[in-house]
Amino acid sequence: MEKGPYVYLPQPVLPEAVDYLTEHGYTLLHGNGTFEERHLAICDAILLRTLPFDGSVLARAPRLRVVSKNGVGVDSIDVDACTRRGVYVTNTPEANYISVAEQTMLLMLGCARQLYAVTRFFRNETPDFHRRDAYPGRELCGKTLAIVGCGRIGRRVAELALAFGMRVLGYDPYLPPERFPAGVERLETLEEAFRQGDYVSLHMPGSAETRGLIGKEHFALMKPTAYFLNLARGSLVREDELIEALRTGVIAGAGLDVFAQEPVPGDNPLLTMENVLATPHAAADTTEALTRMALTAARSIDQALSGRRPDTAVNQPVGL
């Protein structure tokens, strides 16, 4: 086998990342969708997509210097263990925010126009144009959007919503008032976001602190005509309580790209409810975003293995 440095790709990545790493002199170890001992034993870097990476995997990779996530969320990576071992963890925070924000608007528009119900009756039955009268839509213009989490994605959603003529509110306890997006009214409490929004959209990171944060007490605050959107992490929401709120008419509907369990079981009621518009954790899956993610992840590996701090490092490893 050629001499390294070795970059392990447990799952396939886009050709742009492969080409970048090859052109920069790295030997690639292509995997089979799992963590293989023979590759862990010699790899200097791992370009990670969706596989969970915990301390037990880290312990089997003695040469590892960087775990580069081809994506934004690092909640599936044991960052603390990597930090203690002197291993960088990186992600791609700038790569997909435009795509996710645009998908947020897609789901919001779909909810407003009852798109799931309308397209289902029109495509799956004998077309009855008059049945459309049973599903009147609503305009976004003049409605209130409450954004929970005003980072890159939340800020971009705000810009798009303002262009639609919406009133935009924002809640983010970690963002100083002076950094709130222009045109966004800052809220002091999470409860106020749910109380005021005609649409409430989550854009928070998944973590131990935010797990199960949203539940029936928040849905009870919403207007019965309001819609709930989650394009962040399924772990943020107590899904059984969301289902109950949708079933009983506590809220009008939901637009969801993430779920408590992924892949989503086929018997999940959210997949068949007429007041739910659902996509399979695909908000970031555009050609542009996927290419940016792959290249950013590859560049982060090159920076780390070249002795530099990666631009997108999420930790400061011990000893570095």
C-alpha positions as CSV (number, residue, x, y, z in Angstrom):
1,M,0.0,0.0,0.0
2,E,1.1,3.6,-0.7
3,K,2.4,5.6,2.2
4,G,0.0,8.2,3.7
5,P,-1.2,10.5,5.0
6,Y,-4.3,8.4,4.9
7,V,-7.8,9.8,4.7
8,Y,-10.5,7.4,5.5
9,L,-13.9,7.8,3.7
10,P,-16.3,5.3,5.4
11,Q,-19.1,6.4,3.1
12,P,-19.0,7.7,-0.5
13,V,-18.4,11.4,-0.9
14,L,-18.7,13.7,-4.0
15,P,-15.9,13.5,-6.6
16,E,-15.0,17.1,-5.9
17,A,-13.7,16.0,-2.4
18,V,-12.0,13.0,-3.7
19,D,-10.2,15.0,-6.4
20,Y,-9.2,17.7,-4.0
21,L,-7.6,15.2,-1.5
22,T,-5.9,13.2,-4.2
23,E,-4.5,16.3,-5.8
24,H,-3.1,17.4,-2.5
25,G,-1.2,14.2,-2.0
26,Y,-3.4,12.1,0.3
27,T,-4.0,8.4,0.1
28,L,-7.7,7.6,0.3
29,L,-9.1,4.6,2.1
30,H,-12.6,3.9,0.7
31,G,-15.0,2.1,3.1
32,N,-18.1,0.1,2.9
33,G,-20.5,2.2,5.0
34,T,-19.2,1.0,8.4
35,F,-16.0,1.7,10.4
36,E,-13.5,-1.0,9.3
37,E,-10.7,-1.9,11.7
38,R,-8.1,-2.1,8.9
39,H,-8.7,1.5,7.9
40,L,-9.2,2.9,11.4
41,A,-5.8,1.5,12.4
42,I,-3.8,3.6,9.9
43,C,-6.0,6.6,9.1
44,D,-4.8,10.1,9.8
45,A,-8.1,11.7,9.0
46,I,-11.7,10.7,8.6
47,L,-14.1,12.5,6.3
48,L,-17.4,11.7,8.0
49,R,-20.9,11.9,6.6
50,T,-23.7,10.3,8.6
51,L,-22.1,7.6,10.8
52,P,-22.1,8.2,14.5
53,F,-18.5,8.7,15.9
54,D,-18.1,8.0,19.6
55,G,-15.3,7.3,21.9
56,S,-15.2,3.6,21.0
57,V,-14.5,4.4,17.4
58,L,-11.9,7.0,18.4
59,A,-10.0,4.4,20.5
60,R,-9.6,2.2,17.5
61,A,-7.9,5.0,15.4
62,P,-4.6,5.7,17.1
63,R,-3.1,7.9,14.4
64,L,-6.2,10.0,13.9
65,R,-5.7,13.8,13.9
66,V,-8.9,15.2,12.5
67,V,-12.6,14.2,12.1
68,S,-14.1,16.3,9.3
69,K,-17.9,16.3,9.2
70,N,-19.4,16.6,5.7
71,G,-22.3,18.7,7.2
72,V,-23.1,21.1,9.9
73,G,-24.4,19.1,12.9
74,V,-21.7,17.5,15.1
75,D,-24.2,16.1,17.7
76,S,-23.4,12.6,16.4
77,I,-19.7,13.1,17.2
78,D,-18.1,12.8,20.7
79,V,-16.4,16.1,20.4
80,D,-15.2,16.0,24.1
81,A,-13.5,12.7,23.6
82,C,-11.8,14.1,20.4
83,T,-10.7,17.2,22.3
84,R,-9.1,15.2,25.1
85,R,-7.3,13.0,22.5
86,G,-5.9,16.0,20.6
87,V,-8.1,15.5,17.6
88,Y,-9.7,18.3,15.6
89,V,-13.4,18.1,14.8
90,T,-14.6,20.3,11.9
91,N,-17.8,20.9,10.1
92,T,-19.1,22.9,7.2
93,P,-21.2,25.8,8.7
94,E,-21.3,28.0,5.6
95,A,-22.1,25.4,3.1
96,N,-25.8,24.7,3.3
97,Y,-27.5,27.6,5.0
98,I,-28.9,29.0,1.8
99,S,-30.4,25.7,0.8
100,V,-31.9,25.0,4.2
101,A,-33.4,28.5,4.3
102,E,-34.9,28.1,0.9
103,Q,-36.4,24.7,1.9
104,T,-37.9,26.4,5.0
105,M,-39.7,28.8,2.7
106,L,-40.8,25.9,0.5
107,L,-42.4,24.1,3.5
108,M,-43.9,27.3,4.8
109,L,-45.5,28.0,1.4
110,G,-46.6,24.4,1.2
111,C,-48.3,24.6,4.5
112,A,-49.9,27.9,3.6
113,R,-51.4,26.4,0.5
114,Q,-52.2,23.0,2.0
115,L,-50.0,21.5,-0.7
116,Y,-49.9,17.9,0.6
117,A,-53.7,17.6,0.7
118,V,-54.3,19.4,-2.6
119,T,-51.7,17.4,-4.6
120,R,-52.8,14.1,-3.1
121,F,-56.5,14.3,-4.1
122,F,-55.6,15.8,-7.5
123,R,-52.9,13.2,-8.4
124,N,-54.4,10.0,-6.8
125,E,-58.1,10.3,-7.7
126,T,-60.1,11.2,-10.7
127,P,-59.3,14.9,-11.0
128,D,-62.1,17.0,-9.5
129,F,-61.3,20.7,-10.0
130,H,-64.1,21.7,-7.8
131,R,-62.7,19.8,-4.8
132,R,-60.0,22.5,-4.6
133,D,-62.5,24.7,-2.9
134,A,-62.2,22.5,0.2
135,Y,-58.6,23.5,0.6
136,P,-58.3,27.3,0.5
137,G,-54.7,28.6,0.9
138,R,-53.4,31.6,2.7
139,E,-50.9,34.3,1.7
140,L,-47.6,34.7,3.6
141,C,-47.7,38.4,3.2
142,G,-48.8,40.1,6.4
143,K,-48.4,37.0,8.5
144,T,-46.0,36.7,11.4
145,L,-43.0,34.3,11.4
146,A,-41.3,33.5,14.6
147,I,-37.8,32.2,14.2
148,V,-36.2,30.2,17.0
149,G,-32.5,30.3,16.5
150,C,-31.1,33.2,14.6
151,G,-27.8,31.9,13.3
152,R,-26.8,31.6,9.7
153,I,-29.9,29.7,8.6
154,G,-32.3,31.7,10.8
155,R,-30.9,35.0,9.4
156,R,-31.3,33.9,5.8
157,V,-34.9,32.7,6.5
158,A,-35.6,36.1,8.0
159,E,-34.3,37.9,4.8
160,L,-36.5,35.7,2.6
161,A,-39.5,36.1,4.8
162,L,-39.1,39.9,4.9
163,A,-39.1,39.9,1.1
164,F,-42.4,38.1,1.2
165,G,-43.8,40.9,3.3
166,M,-44.0,39.0,6.5
167,R,-43.5,40.3,10.0
168,V,-40.5,38.5,11.5
169,L,-39.8,37.8,15.1
170,G,-36.6,36.2,16.5
171,Y,-35.7,34.3,19.6
172,D,-32.1,33.4,20.3
173,P,-30.7,33.6,23.9
174,Y,-27.2,33.3,22.7
175,L,-27.2,36.1,20.2
176,P,-26.5,39.7,21.5
177,P,-29.2,42.2,20.6
178,E,-26.8,44.1,18.4
179,R,-26.3,41.0,16.2
180,F,-29.9,40.4,15.4
181,P,-30.8,40.6,11.7
182,A,-32.1,43.9,10.4
183,G,-35.8,44.0,10.4
184,V,-36.3,41.2,12.9
185,E,-38.0,42.0,16.2
186,R,-36.2,40.4,19.1
187,L,-38.1,38.3,21.6
188,E,-37.1,37.7,25.2
189,T,-38.7,34.3,25.7
190,L,-39.3,31.1,23.7
191,E,-42.9,31.1,24.8
192,E,-43.5,34.4,23.1
193,A,-42.3,33.0,19.8
194,F,-44.9,30.3,20.0
195,R,-47.6,32.6,21.2
196,Q,-47.2,35.2,18.4
197,G,-46.2,33.3,15.4
198,D,-48.5,32.3,12.5
199,Y,-45.5,30.2,11.6
200,V,-42.9,29.0,14.2
201,S,-39.6,27.8,12.6
202,L,-36.9,26.0,14.5
203,H,-33.2,26.6,13.6
204,M,-31.4,25.5,16.7
205,P,-28.5,23.0,17.1
206,G,-29.2,19.5,18.5
207,S,-27.5,18.9,21.9
208,A,-28.1,17.4,25.3
209,E,-29.3,20.8,26.4
210,T,-31.9,21.1,23.7
211,R,-33.1,17.5,23.5
212,G,-36.9,17.4,23.9
213,L,-37.0,21.1,24.4
214,I,-40.3,21.6,22.5
215,G,-43.5,19.9,23.5
216,K,-47.2,20.2,24.3
217,E,-46.8,23.2,26.5
218,H,-45.5,25.2,23.5
219,F,-48.0,23.9,21.0
220,A,-50.8,24.9,23.5
221,L,-49.6,28.5,23.2
222,M,-49.9,28.6,19.4
223,K,-52.9,29.9,17.5
224,P,-55.1,27.1,16.1
225,T,-54.4,28.5,12.7
226,A,-50.6,28.4,13.2
227,Y,-48.0,26.1,11.6
228,F,-44.9,24.6,13.2
229,L,-41.7,24.1,11.1
230,N,-38.7,22.0,12.0
231,L,-35.7,21.9,9.7
232,A,-33.1,21.7,12.5
233,R,-33.0,18.4,14.5
234,G,-35.8,15.9,15.3
235,S,-34.3,15.6,18.8
236,L,-35.5,19.1,19.7
237,V,-39.2,18.0,19.7
238,R,-41.2,15.5,21.7
239,E,-42.6,14.0,18.6
240,D,-45.5,12.1,20.2
241,E,-46.7,15.5,21.6
242,L,-46.4,17.1,18.2
243,I,-48.5,14.3,16.7
244,E,-51.2,14.7,19.3
245,A,-51.3,18.5,18.7
246,L,-51.7,17.9,15.0
247,R,-54.4,15.2,15.5
248,T,-56.5,17.2,17.8
249,G,-56.3,20.5,16.0
250,V,-54.3,22.4,18.6
251,I,-52.3,23.7,15.7
252,A,-53.2,23.8,12.0
253,G,-50.2,21.8,10.6
254,A,-46.5,21.3,10.3
255,G,-43.7,21.3,7.8
256,L,-41.0,18.9,8.8
257,D,-37.6,17.9,7.4
258,V,-36.3,16.1,10.5
259,F,-37.7,13.4,12.8
260,A,-37.1,11.8,16.1
261,Q,-36.0,8.5,14.4
262,E,-34.2,8.5,11.1
263,P,-34.7,6.8,8.7
264,V,-38.3,7.4,9.5
265,P,-40.4,4.2,10.2
266,G,-43.1,3.8,7.6
267,D,-45.8,3.7,10.2
268,N,-45.0,7.2,11.5
269,P,-48.3,9.1,11.5
270,L,-46.6,12.3,10.4
271,L,-46.0,10.8,6.9
272,T,-49.7,10.4,6.2
273,M,-51.4,13.4,8.0
274,E,-53.0,15.8,5.5
275,N,-51.9,18.7,7.6
276,V,-48.2,17.7,7.5
277,L,-45.8,18.4,4.7
278,A,-42.7,16.2,5.2
279,T,-39.3,15.8,3.5
280,P,-36.6,13.2,4.3
281,H,-34.0,15.4,6.0
282,A,-33.2,16.7,2.5
283,A,-33.1,20.5,3.1
284,A,-29.4,20.6,2.5
285,D,-29.5,18.3,-0.5
286,T,-28.9,20.8,-3.4
287,T,-26.1,20.4,-5.9
288,E,-24.6,23.7,-4.8
289,A,-24.7,22.9,-1.0
290,L,-23.5,19.3,-1.4
291,T,-20.5,20.5,-3.4
292,R,-19.6,23.2,-0.9
293,M,-19.9,20.8,2.0
294,A,-17.6,18.2,0.3
295,L,-15.0,20.7,-0.6
296,T,-15.0,22.4,2.8
297,A,-14.7,19.1,4.5
298,A,-11.7,18.2,2.3
299,R,-10.0,21.5,2.8
300,S,-10.4,21.2,6.6
301,I,-8.6,17.9,6.5
302,D,-5.7,19.4,4.5
303,Q,-5.4,22.3,6.9
304,A,-5.3,20.0,9.9
305,L,-2.8,17.5,8.4
306,S,-0.7,20.4,7.2
307,G,-0.2,21.6,10.8
308,R,-2.7,24.5,10.7
309,R,-5.9,25.1,12.7
310,P,-8.8,24.3,10.4
311,D,-11.0,27.3,9.6
312,T,-14.1,25.4,10.6
313,A,-12.8,23.7,13.7
314,V,-15.5,23.3,16.4
315,N,-13.0,22.4,19.2
316,Q,-9.5,23.2,20.5
317,P,-7.8,19.9,21.0
318,V,-5.6,19.4,24.0
319,G,-2.0,19.9,23.2
320,L,-2.6,21.8,20.0
